[in-house]
Amino acid sequence: MSMTLTREQVLSLAEHVENAELHAHDITKVTTEFPDMTFEDAYNVQWEIRRRKEARGNKVVGMKMGLTSWAKMAQMGVETPIYGFLADYFSVPDGGVVNTKELIHPKIEAEIAFVTKAPLHGPGCHIGDVLAATDFVIPAVEVIDSRYENFKFDLVSVVADNASSSRFITGGQVADVSSIDLKTLGVVVEKNGEVVDVGAGAAVLGHPASSVAMLANLLAERGEHIPAGTFIMTGGITAAIAVESGDNISVRYQGLGTITARFE
């Protein structure tokens, strides 16, 4: 991996991108100004955004993988999964309200989240390691919200934008990984009472645990790992679905209950 940005440019970009998130205004993708940016540059910006939030007293409450479903990769025209972090104020309770005034152009996707009971280290982390280190899985809905104009971006830019992270909702029922087939687990997404998408866990890199393994291996490139007790969203099972104020969503998970929310 290589870097093209100076430390000062990383700090400036992190402030620029995070301000777009905090004040809900869109910006031009960062590679417009810095076309030679690398993935290492982009993750440096993301980790600086994380540092800025923690310095203000926010807590990082989990990690997320992005662009892991075949449907999502096709939708966004990319083929490499990425990761981001989840801050405490991103969390919305099941059945709660998502304030669209705090967002730009939100979309939802159904996901399976893992909670670890043992640390996971890369490189070389695989599905078996993940399943052995998993405490339980729980259904989740992510509300993604790219800060880039018209939801148009390249992969480097979205990494710098913390993988479009904005809000997430957890609920339904927890399950032991040995009691559920995550590959065939079905999901039905409804918006305003109508089915808008369906999917199964295998859409996430063949098995959602593969996504967690990939996260461990990606973190290892920065000398980081997944600690025990980490909440990890594994990526969208379906394509992202646009939502706006006035919408109600309900996501049913086979054997794991239902998550609901409304957007105002």
Disulfide bonds with the S-S distance in Angstrom:
none
